[in-house]
Amino acid sequence: MVYSYQVVKFQSISFVQGTHWSQSVGDKGILYKSLKDPFSKLIVQTNDSKKLFRVPKDRTVIVTNDTVHFLGELA
């Protein structure tokens, strides 16, 4: 698997199987941590499309306003 840093302006975000994620609030925004081994899944919808990403275990997804930042790969 090849993970790369993603920065995506989104319309909506869906965390696949919510039990695979923990949530907290930080000074940078809302933080979601991937808990499932080897990865958790995230669906990001933009104006043009809907994409499924894999986020490796113990990595954090940062949501600020209308932008999401994370290390992941397209599924």
PQR file with spaces between the fields and no chain letter, atoms N, CA, C, O and H, PARSE charges and radii, in Angstrom:
ATOM       1  N    MET     1       0.829   -1.172    0.000 -0.4000 1.5000
ATOM       2  CA   MET     1       0.000    0.000    0.000 -0.0000 2.0000
ATOM       3  C    MET     1       0.880    1.245    0.000  0.5500 1.7000
ATOM       4  O    MET     1       1.895    1.303    0.694 -0.5500 1.4000
ATOM       5  N    VAL     2       0.480    2.226   -0.778 -0.4000 1.5000
ATOM       6  CA   VAL     2       1.212    3.482   -0.844 -0.0000 2.0000
ATOM       7  C    VAL     2       0.291    4.591   -0.355  0.5500 1.7000
ATOM       8  O    VAL     2      -0.679    4.953   -1.022 -0.5500 1.4000
ATOM       9  H    VAL     2      -0.345    2.178   -1.342  0.4000 1.0000
ATOM      10  N    TYR     3       0.609    5.120    0.815 -0.4000 1.5000
ATOM      11  CA   TYR     3      -0.189    6.190    1.381 -0.0000 2.0000
ATOM      12  C    TYR     3       0.444    7.528    1.035  0.5500 1.7000
ATOM      13  O    TYR     3       1.668    7.658    1.006 -0.5500 1.4000
ATOM      14  H    TYR     3       1.397    4.825    1.356  0.4000 1.0000
ATOM      15  N    SER     4      -0.390    8.513    0.775 -0.4000 1.5000
ATOM      16  CA   SER     4       0.115    9.857    0.522 -0.0000 2.0000
ATOM      17  C    SER     4      -0.752   10.844    1.289  0.5500 1.7000
ATOM      18  O    SER     4      -1.889   10.537    1.647 -0.5500 1.4000
ATOM      19  H    SER     4      -1.385    8.408    0.799  0.4000 1.0000
ATOM      20  N    TYR     5      -0.211   12.027    1.537 -0.4000 1.5000
ATOM      21  CA   TYR     5      -0.936   13.045    2.286 -0.0000 2.0000
ATOM      22  C    TYR     5      -2.017   13.644    1.392  0.5500 1.7000
ATOM      23  O    TYR     5      -1.732   14.090    0.281 -0.5500 1.4000
ATOM      24  H    TYR     5       0.712   12.277    1.246  0.4000 1.0000
ATOM      25  N    GLN     6      -3.250   13.655    1.876 -0.4000 1.5000
ATOM      26  CA   GLN     6      -4.390   14.148    1.115 -0.0000 2.0000
ATOM      27  C    GLN     6      -4.937   15.424    1.764  0.5500 1.7000
ATOM      28  O    GLN     6      -5.075   15.488    2.985 -0.5500 1.4000
ATOM      29  H    GLN     6      -3.481   13.293    2.779  0.4000 1.0000
ATOM      30  N    VAL     7      -5.240   16.417    0.965 -0.4000 1.5000
ATOM      31  CA   VAL     7      -5.943   17.620    1.409 -0.0000 2.0000
ATOM      32  C    VAL     7      -7.090   17.802    0.429  0.5500 1.7000
ATOM      33  O    VAL     7      -6.863   18.067   -0.751 -0.5500 1.4000
ATOM      34  H    VAL     7      -5.127   16.364   -0.027  0.4000 1.0000
ATOM      35  N    VAL     8      -8.335   17.660    0.914 -0.4000 1.5000
ATOM      36  CA   VAL     8      -9.490   17.652    0.025 -0.0000 2.0000
ATOM      37  C    VAL     8     -10.551   18.613    0.544  0.5500 1.7000
ATOM      38  O    VAL     8     -10.930   18.553    1.714 -0.5500 1.4000
ATOM      39  H    VAL     8      -8.520   17.444    1.873  0.4000 1.0000
ATOM      40  N    LYS     9     -11.030   19.501   -0.327 -0.4000 1.5000
ATOM      41  CA   LYS     9     -12.201   20.318    0.009 -0.0000 2.0000
ATOM      42  C    LYS     9     -13.417   19.418   -0.187  0.5500 1.7000
ATOM      43  O    LYS     9     -13.579   18.811   -1.246 -0.5500 1.4000
ATOM      44  H    LYS     9     -10.722   19.549   -1.277  0.4000 1.0000
ATOM      45  N    PHE    10     -14.265   19.332    0.824 -0.4000 1.5000
ATOM      46  CA   PHE    10     -15.350   18.369    0.779 -0.0000 2.0000
ATOM      47  C    PHE    10     -16.715   19.016    0.932  0.5500 1.7000
ATOM      48  O    PHE    10     -16.847   20.141    1.414 -0.5500 1.4000
ATOM      49  H    PHE    10     -14.133   19.825    1.684  0.4000 1.0000
ATOM      50  N    GLN    11     -17.737   18.262    0.502 -0.4000 1.5000
ATOM      51  CA   GLN    11     -19.121   18.625    0.712 -0.0000 2.0000
ATOM      52  C    GLN    11     -19.666   17.836    1.888  0.5500 1.7000
ATOM      53  O    GLN    11     -20.399   18.371    2.719 -0.5500 1.4000
ATOM      54  H    GLN    11     -17.630   17.348    0.111  0.4000 1.0000
ATOM      55  N    SER    12     -19.301   16.542    1.957 -0.4000 1.5000
ATOM      56  CA   SER    12     -19.662   15.701    3.102 -0.0000 2.0000
ATOM      57  C    SER    12     -18.619   14.609    3.290  0.5500 1.7000
ATOM      58  O    SER    12     -17.907   14.236    2.357 -0.5500 1.4000
ATOM      59  H    SER    12     -18.706   16.106    1.281  0.4000 1.0000
ATOM      60  N    ILE    13     -18.545   14.104    4.526 -0.4000 1.5000
ATOM      61  CA   ILE    13     -17.614   13.043    4.883 -0.0000 2.0000
ATOM      62  C    ILE    13     -18.403   11.952    5.596  0.5500 1.7000
ATOM      63  O    ILE    13     -19.262   12.243    6.428 -0.5500 1.4000
ATOM      64  H    ILE    13     -19.123   14.407    5.284  0.4000 1.0000
ATOM      65  N    SER    14     -18.112   10.699    5.270 -0.4000 1.5000
ATOM      66  CA   SER    14     -18.717    9.563    5.962 -0.0000 2.0000
ATOM      67  C    SER    14     -17.597    8.678    6.484  0.5500 1.7000
ATOM      68  O    SER    14     -16.703    8.286    5.734 -0.5500 1.4000
ATOM      69  H    SER    14     -17.414   10.463    4.594  0.4000 1.0000
ATOM      70  N    PHE    15     -17.647    8.367    7.761 -0.4000 1.5000
ATOM      71  CA   PHE    15     -16.680    7.461    8.359 -0.0000 2.0000
ATOM      72  C    PHE    15     -17.307    6.073    8.348  0.5500 1.7000
ATOM      73  O    PHE    15     -18.258    5.811    9.085 -0.5500 1.4000
ATOM      74  H    PHE    15     -18.373    8.685    8.371  0.4000 1.0000
ATOM      75  N    VAL    16     -16.773    5.180    7.509 -0.4000 1.5000
ATOM      76  CA   VAL    16     -17.322    3.844    7.339 -0.0000 2.0000
ATOM      77  C    VAL    16     -17.123    3.082    8.645  0.5500 1.7000
ATOM      78  O    VAL    16     -16.021    3.055    9.193 -0.5500 1.4000
ATOM      79  H    VAL    16     -16.001    5.393    6.910  0.4000 1.0000
ATOM      80  N    GLN    17     -18.185    2.467    9.136 -0.4000 1.5000
ATOM      81  CA   GLN    17     -18.191    1.758   10.411 -0.0000 2.0000
ATOM      82  C    GLN    17     -17.621    2.647   11.508  0.5500 1.7000
ATOM      83  O    GLN    17     -16.440    2.564   11.844 -0.5500 1.4000
ATOM      84  H    GLN    17     -19.080    2.488    8.690  0.4000 1.0000
ATOM      85  N    GLY    18     -18.477    3.494   12.056 -0.4000 1.5000
ATOM      86  CA   GLY    18     -18.076    4.485   13.054 -0.0000 2.0000
ATOM      87  C    GLY    18     -17.317    3.933   14.243  0.5500 1.7000
ATOM      88  O    GLY    18     -16.617    4.687   14.920 -0.5500 1.4000
ATOM      89  H    GLY    18     -19.436    3.562   11.782  0.4000 1.0000
ATOM      90  N    THR    19     -17.431    2.634   14.523 -0.4000 1.5000
ATOM      91  CA   THR    19     -16.698    2.050   15.650 -0.0000 2.0000
ATOM      92  C    THR    19     -15.208    1.932   15.368  0.5500 1.7000
ATOM      93  O    THR    19     -14.432    1.637   16.277 -0.5500 1.4000
ATOM      94  H    THR    19     -17.999    2.022   13.974  0.4000 1.0000
ATOM      95  N    HIS    20     -14.797    2.158   14.126 -0.4000 1.5000
ATOM      96  CA   HIS    20     -13.385    2.080   13.753 -0.0000 2.0000
ATOM      97  C    HIS    20     -12.686    3.427   13.903  0.5500 1.7000
ATOM      98  O    HIS    20     -11.541    3.582   13.478 -0.5500 1.4000
ATOM      99  H    HIS    20     -15.428    2.398   13.389  0.4000 1.0000
ATOM     100  N    TRP    21     -13.370    4.407   14.507 -0.4000 1.5000
ATOM     101  CA   TRP    21     -12.832    5.757   14.629 -0.0000 2.0000
ATOM     102  C    TRP    21     -13.045    6.294   16.041  0.5500 1.7000
ATOM     103  O    TRP    21     -14.066    6.006   16.666 -0.5500 1.4000
ATOM     104  H    TRP    21     -14.300    4.282   14.852  0.4000 1.0000
ATOM     105  N    SER    22     -12.080    7.078   16.551 -0.4000 1.5000
ATOM     106  CA   SER    22     -12.304    7.838   17.780 -0.0000 2.0000
ATOM     107  C    SER    22     -12.318    9.312   17.398  0.5500 1.7000
ATOM     108  O    SER    22     -11.697    9.711   16.413 -0.5500 1.4000
ATOM     109  H    SER    22     -11.251    7.311   16.044  0.4000 1.0000
ATOM     110  N    GLN    23     -13.031   10.121   18.185 -0.4000 1.5000
ATOM     111  CA   GLN    23     -13.190   11.537   17.848 -0.0000 2.0000
ATOM     112  C    GLN    23     -12.735   12.396   19.017  0.5500 1.7000
ATOM     113  O    GLN    23     -12.971   12.062   20.178 -0.5500 1.4000
ATOM     114  H    GLN    23     -13.535    9.797   18.985  0.4000 1.0000
ATOM     115  N    SER    24     -12.079   13.510   18.697 -0.4000 1.5000
ATOM     116  CA   SER    24     -11.698   14.494   19.704 -0.0000 2.0000
ATOM     117  C    SER    24     -11.653   15.867   19.038  0.5500 1.7000
ATOM     118  O    SER    24     -11.735   15.987   17.815 -0.5500 1.4000
ATOM     119  H    SER    24     -11.888   13.782   17.753  0.4000 1.0000
ATOM     120  N    VAL    25     -11.519   16.893   19.866 -0.4000 1.5000
ATOM     121  CA   VAL    25     -11.440   18.259   19.347 -0.0000 2.0000
ATOM     122  C    VAL    25     -10.082   18.831   19.733  0.5500 1.7000
ATOM     123  O    VAL    25      -9.666   18.749   20.889 -0.5500 1.4000
ATOM     124  H    VAL    25     -11.452   16.796   20.859  0.4000 1.0000
ATOM     125  N    GLY    26      -9.396   19.412   18.749 -0.4000 1.5000
ATOM     126  CA   GLY    26      -8.090   20.029   18.991 -0.0000 2.0000
ATOM     127  C    GLY    26      -8.088   21.454   18.495  0.5500 1.7000
ATOM     128  O    GLY    26      -9.087   21.924   17.950 -0.5500 1.4000
ATOM     129  H    GLY    26      -9.734   19.478   17.810  0.4000 1.0000
ATOM     130  N    ASP    27      -6.970   22.154   18.679 -0.4000 1.5000
ATOM     131  CA   ASP    27      -6.903   23.547   18.219 -0.0000 2.0000
ATOM     132  C    ASP    27      -6.902   23.651   16.706  0.5500 1.7000
ATOM     133  O    ASP    27      -7.176   24.725   16.170 -0.5500 1.4000
ATOM     134  H    ASP    27      -6.159   21.772   19.122  0.4000 1.0000
ATOM     135  N    LYS    28      -6.598   22.557   15.994 -0.4000 1.5000
ATOM     136  CA   LYS    28      -6.592   22.599   14.528 -0.0000 2.0000
ATOM     137  C    LYS    28      -7.939   22.234   13.925  0.5500 1.7000
ATOM     138  O    LYS    28      -8.148   22.444   12.730 -0.5500 1.4000
ATOM     139  H    LYS    28      -6.374   21.685   16.429  0.4000 1.0000
ATOM     140  N    GLY    29      -8.854   21.696   14.716 -0.4000 1.5000
ATOM     141  CA   GLY    29     -10.164   21.289   14.207 -0.0000 2.0000
ATOM     142  C    GLY    29     -10.637   20.026   14.897  0.5500 1.7000
ATOM     143  O    GLY    29     -10.186   19.704   15.996 -0.5500 1.4000
ATOM     144  H    GLY    29      -8.683   21.526   15.686  0.4000 1.0000
ATOM     145  N    ILE    30     -11.544   19.312   14.254 -0.4000 1.5000
ATOM     146  CA   ILE    30     -12.038   18.049   14.787 -0.0000 2.0000
ATOM     147  C    ILE    30     -11.100   16.944   14.313  0.5500 1.7000
ATOM     148  O    ILE    30     -10.763   16.868   13.132 -0.5500 1.4000
ATOM     149  H    ILE    30     -11.910   19.574   13.361  0.4000 1.0000
ATOM     150  N    LEU    31     -10.684   16.091   15.241 -0.4000 1.5000
ATOM     151  CA   LEU    31      -9.718   15.042   14.949 -0.0000 2.0000
ATOM     152  C    LEU    31     -10.393   13.678   15.035  0.5500 1.7000
ATOM     153  O    LEU    31     -11.093   13.381   16.003 -0.5500 1.4000
ATOM     154  H    LEU    31     -10.957   16.153   16.200  0.4000 1.0000
ATOM     155  N    TYR    32     -10.179   12.862   14.027 -0.4000 1.5000
ATOM     156  CA   TYR    32     -10.683   11.484   14.017 -0.0000 2.0000
ATOM     157  C    TYR    32      -9.481   10.567   13.886  0.5500 1.7000
ATOM     158  O    TYR    32      -8.652   10.755   12.996 -0.5500 1.4000
ATOM     159  H    TYR    32      -9.610   13.103   13.241  0.4000 1.0000
ATOM     160  N    LYS    33      -9.377    9.571   14.766 -0.4000 1.5000
ATOM     161  CA   LYS    33      -8.240    8.648   14.735 -0.0000 2.0000
ATOM     162  C    LYS    33      -8.709    7.277   14.261  0.5500 1.7000
ATOM     163  O    LYS    33      -9.695    6.737   14.764 -0.5500 1.4000
ATOM     164  H    LYS    33     -10.050    9.418   15.489  0.4000 1.0000
ATOM     165  N    SER    34      -7.991    6.724   13.289 -0.4000 1.5000
ATOM     166  CA   SER    34      -8.286    5.408   12.744 -0.0000 2.0000
ATOM     167  C    SER    34      -7.902    4.336   13.763  0.5500 1.7000
ATOM     168  O    SER    34      -6.777    4.330   14.263 -0.5500 1.4000
ATOM     169  H    SER    34      -7.191    7.163   12.881  0.4000 1.0000
ATOM     170  N    LEU    35      -8.838    3.425   14.074 -0.4000 1.5000
ATOM     171  CA   LEU    35      -8.591    2.406   15.089 -0.0000 2.0000
ATOM     172  C    LEU    35      -8.468    0.998   14.529  0.5500 1.7000
ATOM     173  O    LEU    35      -7.966    0.111   15.219 -0.5500 1.4000
ATOM     174  H    LEU    35      -9.752    3.430   13.668  0.4000 1.0000
ATOM     175  N    LYS    36      -8.911    0.767   13.299 -0.4000 1.5000
ATOM     176  CA   LYS    36      -8.956   -0.599   12.762 -0.0000 2.0000
ATOM     177  C    LYS    36      -7.622   -0.971   12.115  0.5500 1.7000
ATOM     178  O    LYS    36      -6.996   -0.163   11.429 -0.5500 1.4000
ATOM     179  H    LYS    36      -9.319    1.487   12.738  0.4000 1.0000
ATOM     180  N    ASP    37      -7.213   -2.195   12.352 -0.4000 1.5000
ATOM     181  CA   ASP    37      -5.981   -2.720   11.773 -0.0000 2.0000
ATOM     182  C    ASP    37      -6.329   -3.494   10.507  0.5500 1.7000
ATOM     183  O    ASP    37      -7.222   -4.335   10.609 -0.5500 1.4000
ATOM     184  H    ASP    37      -7.722   -2.851   12.910  0.4000 1.0000
ATOM     185  N    PRO    38      -5.746   -3.319    9.344 -0.5600 1.5000
ATOM     186  CA   PRO    38      -4.626   -2.429    9.051  0.2800 2.0000
ATOM     187  C    PRO    38      -5.068   -1.018    8.656  0.5500 1.7000
ATOM     188  O    PRO    38      -4.227   -0.119    8.617 -0.5500 1.4000
ATOM     189  N    PHE    39      -6.375   -0.782    8.357 -0.4000 1.5000
ATOM     190  CA   PHE    39      -6.826    0.561    7.973 -0.0000 2.0000
ATOM     191  C    PHE    39      -8.322    0.709    8.242  0.5500 1.7000
ATOM     192  O    PHE    39      -9.053   -0.275    8.349 -0.5500 1.4000
ATOM     193  H    PHE    39      -7.058   -1.512    8.389  0.4000 1.0000
ATOM     194  N    SER    40      -8.754    1.956    8.347 -0.4000 1.5000
ATOM     195  CA   SER    40     -10.170    2.307    8.423 -0.0000 2.0000
ATOM     196  C    SER    40     -10.537    2.992    7.113  0.5500 1.7000
ATOM     197  O    SER    40      -9.665    3.449    6.375 -0.5500 1.4000
ATOM     198  H    SER    40      -8.160    2.756    8.260  0.4000 1.0000
ATOM     199  N    LYS    41     -11.846    3.060    6.828 -0.4000 1.5000
ATOM     200  CA   LYS    41     -12.280    3.640    5.556 -0.0000 2.0000
ATOM     201  C    LYS    41     -13.038    4.943    5.765  0.5500 1.7000
ATOM     202  O    LYS    41     -13.731    5.137    6.764 -0.5500 1.4000
ATOM     203  H    LYS    41     -12.555    2.689    7.428  0.4000 1.0000
ATOM     204  N    LEU    42     -12.881    5.821    4.791 -0.4000 1.5000
ATOM     205  CA   LEU    42     -13.443    7.159    4.825 -0.0000 2.0000
ATOM     206  C    LEU    42     -13.996    7.486    3.447  0.5500 1.7000
ATOM     207  O    LEU    42     -13.306    7.291    2.446 -0.5500 1.4000
ATOM     208  H    LEU    42     -12.318    5.663    3.980  0.4000 1.0000
ATOM     209  N    ILE    43     -15.230    7.982    3.375 -0.4000 1.5000
ATOM     210  CA   ILE    43     -15.811    8.412    2.095 -0.0000 2.0000
ATOM     211  C    ILE    43     -15.859    9.936    2.092  0.5500 1.7000
ATOM     212  O    ILE    43     -16.438   10.548    2.990 -0.5500 1.4000
ATOM     213  H    ILE    43     -15.790    8.141    4.188  0.4000 1.0000
ATOM     214  N    VAL    44     -15.246   10.544    1.075 -0.4000 1.5000
ATOM     215  CA   VAL    44     -15.235   11.994    0.931 -0.0000 2.0000
ATOM     216  C    VAL    44     -16.009   12.354   -0.326  0.5500 1.7000
ATOM     217  O    VAL    44     -15.688   11.885   -1.418 -0.5500 1.4000
ATOM     218  H    VAL    44     -14.777   10.047    0.346  0.4000 1.0000
ATOM     219  N    GLN    45     -17.035   13.194   -0.167 -0.4000 1.5000
ATOM     220  CA   GLN    45     -17.825   13.646   -1.308 -0.0000 2.0000
ATOM     221  C    GLN    45     -17.488   15.095   -1.596  0.5500 1.7000
ATOM     222  O    GLN    45     -17.556   15.956   -0.719 -0.5500 1.4000
ATOM     223  H    GLN    45     -17.296   13.575    0.720  0.4000 1.0000
ATOM     224  N    THR    46     -17.116   15.352   -2.868 -0.4000 1.5000
ATOM     225  CA   THR    46     -16.861   16.707   -3.332 -0.0000 2.0000
ATOM     226  C    THR    46     -18.000   17.083   -4.278  0.5500 1.7000
ATOM     227  O    THR    46     -18.944   16.314   -4.457 -0.5500 1.4000
ATOM     228  H    THR    46     -17.061   14.652   -3.581  0.4000 1.0000
ATOM     229  N    ASN    47     -17.907   18.255   -4.876 -0.4000 1.5000
ATOM     230  CA   ASN    47     -18.929   18.663   -5.845 -0.0000 2.0000
ATOM     231  C    ASN    47     -18.979   17.704   -7.031  0.5500 1.7000
ATOM     232  O    ASN    47     -20.052   17.446   -7.578 -0.5500 1.4000
ATOM     233  H    ASN    47     -17.140   18.879   -4.731  0.4000 1.0000
ATOM     234  N    ASP    48     -17.819   17.175   -7.431 -0.4000 1.5000
ATOM     235  CA   ASP    48     -17.721   16.356   -8.635 -0.0000 2.0000
ATOM     236  C    ASP    48     -17.928   14.866   -8.399  0.5500 1.7000
ATOM     237  O    ASP    48     -18.490   14.183   -9.255 -0.5500 1.4000
ATOM     238  H    ASP    48     -16.948   17.384   -6.988  0.4000 1.0000
ATOM     239  N    SER    49     -17.484   14.344   -7.247 -0.4000 1.5000
ATOM     240  CA   SER    49     -17.462   12.888   -7.090 -0.0000 2.0000
ATOM     241  C    SER    49     -17.485   12.474   -5.629  0.5500 1.7000
ATOM     242  O    SER    49     -17.444   13.296   -4.714 -0.5500 1.4000
ATOM     243  H    SER    49     -17.028   14.899   -6.552  0.4000 1.0000
ATOM     244  N    LYS    50     -17.551   11.162   -5.454 -0.4000 1.5000
ATOM     245  CA   LYS    50     -17.493   10.535   -4.140 -0.0000 2.0000
ATOM     246  C    LYS    50     -16.335    9.544   -4.188  0.5500 1.7000
ATOM     247  O    LYS    50     -16.279    8.708   -5.089 -0.5500 1.4000
ATOM     248  H    LYS    50     -17.584   10.494   -6.198  0.4000 1.0000
ATOM     249  N    LYS    51     -15.404    9.624   -3.228 -0.4000 1.5000
ATOM     250  CA   LYS    51     -14.228    8.752   -3.241 -0.0000 2.0000
ATOM     251  C    LYS    51     -14.073    8.041   -1.907  0.5500 1.7000
ATOM     252  O    LYS    51     -14.319    8.612   -0.844 -0.5500 1.4000
ATOM     253  H    LYS    51     -15.449   10.303   -2.495  0.4000 1.0000
ATOM     254  N    LEU    52     -13.661    6.781   -1.986 -0.4000 1.5000
ATOM     255  CA   LEU    52     -13.400    5.961   -0.815 -0.0000 2.0000
ATOM     256  C    LEU    52     -11.896    5.916   -0.570  0.5500 1.7000
ATOM     257  O    LEU    52     -11.128    5.589   -1.475 -0.5500 1.4000
ATOM     258  H    LEU    52     -13.462    6.317   -2.849  0.4000 1.0000
ATOM     259  N    PHE    53     -11.472    6.246    0.653 -0.4000 1.5000
ATOM     260  CA   PHE    53     -10.061    6.235    1.018 -0.0000 2.0000
ATOM     261  C    PHE    53      -9.815    5.241    2.139  0.5500 1.7000
ATOM     262  O    PHE    53     -10.712    4.955    2.933 -0.5500 1.4000
ATOM     263  H    PHE    53     -12.096    6.512    1.387  0.4000 1.0000
ATOM     264  N    ARG    54      -8.603    4.718    2.203 -0.4000 1.5000
ATOM     265  CA   ARG    54      -8.137    3.897    3.316 -0.0000 2.0000
ATOM     266  C    ARG    54      -7.173    4.738    4.133  0.5500 1.7000
ATOM     267  O    ARG    54      -6.259    5.357    3.589 -0.5500 1.4000
ATOM     268  H    ARG    54      -7.875    4.950    1.558  0.4000 1.0000
ATOM     269  N    VAL    55      -7.383    4.758    5.451 -0.4000 1.5000
ATOM     270  CA   VAL    55      -6.508    5.496    6.361 -0.0000 2.0000
ATOM     271  C    VAL    55      -5.856    4.476    7.292  0.5500 1.7000
ATOM     272  O    VAL    55      -6.564    3.735    7.974 -0.5500 1.4000
ATOM     273  H    VAL    55      -8.126    4.256    5.893  0.4000 1.0000
ATOM     274  N    PRO    56      -4.506    4.419    7.338 -0.5600 1.5000
ATOM     275  CA   PRO    56      -3.840    3.415    8.164  0.2800 2.0000
ATOM     276  C    PRO    56      -4.150    3.579    9.657  0.5500 1.7000
ATOM     277  O    PRO    56      -4.453    4.674   10.131 -0.5500 1.4000
ATOM     278  N    LYS    57      -4.064    2.455   10.385 -0.4000 1.5000
ATOM     279  CA   LYS    57      -4.345    2.458   11.816 -0.0000 2.0000
ATOM     280  C    LYS    57      -3.453    3.457   12.543  0.5500 1.7000
ATOM     281  O    LYS    57      -2.284    3.636   12.204 -0.5500 1.4000
ATOM     282  H    LYS    57      -3.818    1.565   10.001  0.4000 1.0000
ATOM     283  N    ASP    58      -4.033    4.100   13.548 -0.4000 1.5000
ATOM     284  CA   ASP    58      -3.369    5.069   14.419 -0.0000 2.0000
ATOM     285  C    ASP    58      -3.013    6.382   13.730  0.5500 1.7000
ATOM     286  O    ASP    58      -2.233    7.166   14.270 -0.5500 1.4000
ATOM     287  H    ASP    58      -4.983    3.955   13.823  0.4000 1.0000
ATOM     288  N    ARG    59      -3.572    6.636   12.543 -0.4000 1.5000
ATOM     289  CA   ARG    59      -3.378    7.930   11.867 -0.0000 2.0000
ATOM     290  C    ARG    59      -4.581    8.818   12.139  0.5500 1.7000
ATOM     291  O    ARG    59      -5.683    8.326   12.381 -0.5500 1.4000
ATOM     292  H    ARG    59      -4.206    5.999   12.104  0.4000 1.0000
ATOM     293  N    THR    60      -4.365   10.127   12.100 -0.4000 1.5000
ATOM     294  CA   THR    60      -5.409   11.097   12.424 -0.0000 2.0000
ATOM     295  C    THR    60      -5.899   11.814   11.176  0.5500 1.7000
ATOM     296  O    THR    60      -5.114   12.193   10.306 -0.5500 1.4000
ATOM     297  H    THR    60      -3.470   10.526   11.903  0.4000 1.0000
ATOM     298  N    VAL    61      -7.214   11.991   11.107 -0.4000 1.5000
ATOM     299  CA   VAL    61      -7.870   12.776   10.061 -0.0000 2.0000
ATOM     300  C    VAL    61      -8.267   14.104   10.706  0.5500 1.7000
ATOM     301  O    VAL    61      -8.939   14.113   11.737 -0.5500 1.4000
ATOM     302  H    VAL    61      -7.851   11.683   11.813  0.4000 1.0000
ATOM     303  N    ILE    62      -7.860   15.218   10.111 -0.4000 1.5000
ATOM     304  CA   ILE    62      -8.181   16.542   10.656 -0.0000 2.0000
ATOM     305  C    ILE    62      -9.218   17.202    9.761  0.5500 1.7000
ATOM     306  O    ILE    62      -9.018   17.325    8.553 -0.5500 1.4000
ATOM     307  H    ILE    62      -7.314   15.211    9.273  0.4000 1.0000
ATOM     308  N    VAL    63     -10.339   17.628   10.364 -0.4000 1.5000
ATOM     309  CA   VAL    63     -11.407   18.303    9.623 -0.0000 2.0000
ATOM     310  C    VAL    63     -11.470   19.750   10.096  0.5500 1.7000
ATOM     311  O    VAL    63     -11.719   20.018   11.271 -0.5500 1.4000
ATOM     312  H    VAL    63     -10.501   17.528   11.346  0.4000 1.0000
ATOM     313  N    THR    64     -11.240   20.689    9.161 -0.4000 1.5000
ATOM     314  CA   THR    64     -11.325   22.120    9.459 -0.0000 2.0000
ATOM     315  C    THR    64     -12.223   22.773    8.424  0.5500 1.7000
ATOM     316  O    THR    64     -11.966   22.687    7.224 -0.5500 1.4000
ATOM     317  H    THR    64     -11.037   20.471    8.206  0.4000 1.0000
ATOM     318  N    ASN    65     -13.268   23.419    8.888 -0.4000 1.5000
ATOM     319  CA   ASN    65     -14.239   24.086    8.014 -0.0000 2.0000
ATOM     320  C    ASN    65     -14.696   23.151    6.893  0.5500 1.7000
ATOM     321  O    ASN    65     -15.480   22.236    7.143 -0.5500 1.4000
ATOM     322  H    ASN    65     -13.477   23.488    9.863  0.4000 1.0000
ATOM     323  N    ASP    66     -14.222   23.364    5.670 -0.4000 1.5000
ATOM     324  CA   ASP    66     -14.656   22.537    4.538 -0.0000 2.0000
ATOM     325  C    ASP    66     -13.494   21.754    3.924  0.5500 1.7000
ATOM     326  O    ASP    66     -13.559   21.350    2.763 -0.5500 1.4000
ATOM     327  H    ASP    66     -13.585   24.108    5.467  0.4000 1.0000
ATOM     328  N    THR    67     -12.430   21.541    4.706 -0.4000 1.5000
ATOM     329  CA   THR    67     -11.248   20.833    4.213 -0.0000 2.0000
ATOM     330  C    THR    67     -10.894   19.694    5.165  0.5500 1.7000
ATOM     331  O    THR    67     -10.977   19.835    6.386 -0.5500 1.4000
ATOM     332  H    THR    67     -12.377   21.869    5.649  0.4000 1.0000
ATOM     333  N    VAL    68     -10.498   18.563    4.581 -0.4000 1.5000
ATOM     334  CA   VAL    68     -10.068   17.418    5.369 -0.0000 2.0000
ATOM     335  C    VAL    68      -8.611   17.101    5.018  0.5500 1.7000
ATOM     336  O    VAL    68      -8.236   17.106    3.845 -0.5500 1.4000
ATOM     337  H    VAL    68     -10.431   18.449    3.590  0.4000 1.0000
ATOM     338  N    HIS    69      -7.792   16.826    6.037 -0.4000 1.5000
ATOM     339  CA   HIS    69      -6.365   16.524    5.884 -0.0000 2.0000
ATOM     340  C    HIS    69      -6.110   15.144    6.457  0.5500 1.7000
ATOM     341  O    HIS    69      -6.524   14.865    7.583 -0.5500 1.4000
ATOM     342  H    HIS    69      -8.096   16.823    6.990  0.4000 1.0000
ATOM     343  N    PHE    70      -5.438   14.268    5.712 -0.4000 1.5000
ATOM     344  CA   PHE    70      -5.132   12.931    6.226 -0.0000 2.0000
ATOM     345  C    PHE    70      -4.106   12.241    5.367  0.5500 1.7000
ATOM     346  O    PHE    70      -3.859   12.639    4.229 -0.5500 1.4000
ATOM     347  H    PHE    70      -5.102   14.495    4.798  0.4000 1.0000
ATOM     348  N    LEU    71      -3.499   11.184    5.928 -0.4000 1.5000
ATOM     349  CA   LEU    71      -2.609   10.309    5.201 -0.0000 2.0000
ATOM     350  C    LEU    71      -3.436    9.104    4.786  0.5500 1.7000
ATOM     351  O    LEU    71      -4.003    8.427    5.643 -0.5500 1.4000
ATOM     352  H    LEU    71      -3.700   10.860    6.853  0.4000 1.0000
ATOM     353  N    GLY    72      -3.518    8.822    3.500 -0.4000 1.5000
ATOM     354  CA   GLY    72      -4.342    7.707    3.044 -0.0000 2.0000
ATOM     355  C    GLY    72      -4.123    7.401    1.575  0.5500 1.7000
ATOM     356  O    GLY    72      -3.267    7.981    0.907 -0.5500 1.4000
ATOM     357  H    GLY    72      -3.057    9.372    2.803  0.4000 1.0000
ATOM     358  N    GLU    73      -4.932    6.467    1.103 -0.4000 1.5000
ATOM     359  CA   GLU    73      -4.872    6.083   -0.310 -0.0000 2.0000
ATOM     360  C    GLU    73      -6.283    5.818   -0.815  0.5500 1.7000
ATOM     361  O    GLU    73      -7.177    5.475   -0.042 -0.5500 1.4000
ATOM     362  H    GLU    73      -5.627    5.996    1.646  0.4000 1.0000
ATOM     363  N    LEU    74      -6.473    5.979   -2.121 -0.4000 1.5000
ATOM     364  CA   LEU    74      -7.763    5.638   -2.725 -0.0000 2.0000
ATOM     365  C    LEU    74      -7.975    4.137   -2.641  0.5500 1.7000
ATOM     366  O    LEU    74      -7.055    3.356   -2.887 -0.5500 1.4000
ATOM     367  H    LEU    74      -5.746    6.258   -2.750  0.4000 1.0000
ATOM     368  N    ALA    75      -9.186    3.738   -2.294 -0.4000 1.5000
ATOM     369  CA   ALA    75      -9.496    2.296   -2.207 -0.0000 2.0000
ATOM     370  C    ALA    75      -9.911    1.778   -3.556  0.5500 1.7000
ATOM     371  O    ALA    75     -10.213    0.593   -3.697 -0.5500 1.4000
ATOM     372  H    ALA    75      -9.933    4.372   -2.094  0.4000 1.0000
